[in-house]
Amino acid sequence: MSAPLIGITTNRYNTRTNDTTNSLSIAYTTAVRNAGGLPVMIPNEFPLDKLDDLVASLGGLIISGGGDIQTSRFNGTDTDILEEVDTDRDELEIRLVEHALRADLPLLGICRGIQVMNVALGGTLYIHIPDQFPTDLKHSNPAPSYPRDHIAHVVTIEPSTRLASILGSDRVSVNSRHHQAVKQPAADVTITAHATDGLIEALEIPSKRFFLGIQWHPENLQDHPEHRALFAAFIHSAQV
């Protein structure tokens, strides 16, 4: 099988030299490459009227982690708790989800990615977990205070789901560095995993070739076979 081209969305930020940069952790590109894919970064300035051409050229798409989604996208209220909102990125990624669904392009959402997928389909988010979801579980374990492969908690996987089939288990240990999460799931998705406190950790659309969103960062857990299996399954779906 030929190696599929995998588009990965990027972060945008201002550097210390006042230069605006699109960036992506090499953990994503390395995980895709090691699973047999050809990673390519998608800039936030990609023309929206050319998304059909982009999607047609790709074997698969990853919506990567990053800052918060503008709350007006899901009828929320903006607060000073929001971090690194980029409205251009919101628009691009939501449109990409819509285009990927229409084309049945394999789609993997990671951290922010699962949230974008849910919002794109009409779901809502917790804006700030500590204020809106009472829990003793620590979901925000950000770098550099914690290593990116820091195991934060266990996730329970629903049986007979694609995620359970990929992981080969009904429980998986994950890292965690988010303060937002899926609140009301979109009507079209199936919730496939929860943290031990009940917070949603994964969703999928079983009828699609591959439409899977997860709240943790498997790209930083590639020493663990179950997290490598996520990328392997995604790349395989992009080859068929």
Stockholm file with secondary structure:
# STOCKHOLM 1.0

chainA/1-240         MSAPLIGITTNRYNTRTNDTTNSLSIAYTTAVRNAGGLPVMIPNEFPLDKLDDLVASLGGLIISGGGDIQTSRFNGTDTDILEEVDTDRDELEIRLVEHALRADLPLLGICRGIQVMNVALGGTLYIHIPDQFPTDLKHSNPAPSYPRDHIAHVVTIEPSTRLASILGSDRVSVNSRHHQAVKQPAADVTITAHATDGLIEALEIPSKRFFLGIQWHPENLQDHPEHRALFAAFIHSAQV
#=GR chainA/1-240 SS CCCCEEEEECEEEECTTSCEEEECCHHHHHHHHHTTCEEEEECTTCCGGGHHHHHHHCSEEEECCCSCCCGGGGTCCCCTTCCSCCHHHHHHHHHHHHHHHHHTCCEEEETHHHHHHHHHTTCCEESCHHHHSCCSSCCBCCTTTSCTTCCCEEEEECTTSHHHHHHTSSEEEECCBCSCEECSCCTTCEEEEEETTSCEEEEECTTSSSEEEESSCGGGCTTSHHHHHHHHHHHHHHHC
#=GC SS_cons         CCCCEEEEECEEEECTTSCEEEECCHHHHHHHHHTTCEEEEECTTCCGGGHHHHHHHCSEEEECCCSCCCGGGGTCCCCTTCCSCCHHHHHHHHHHHHHHHHHTCCEEEETHHHHHHHHHTTCCEESCHHHHSCCSSCCBCCTTTSCTTCCCEEEEECTTSHHHHHHTSSEEEECCBCSCEECSCCTTCEEEEEETTSCEEEEECTTSSSEEEESSCGGGCTTSHHHHHHHHHHHHHHHC
//
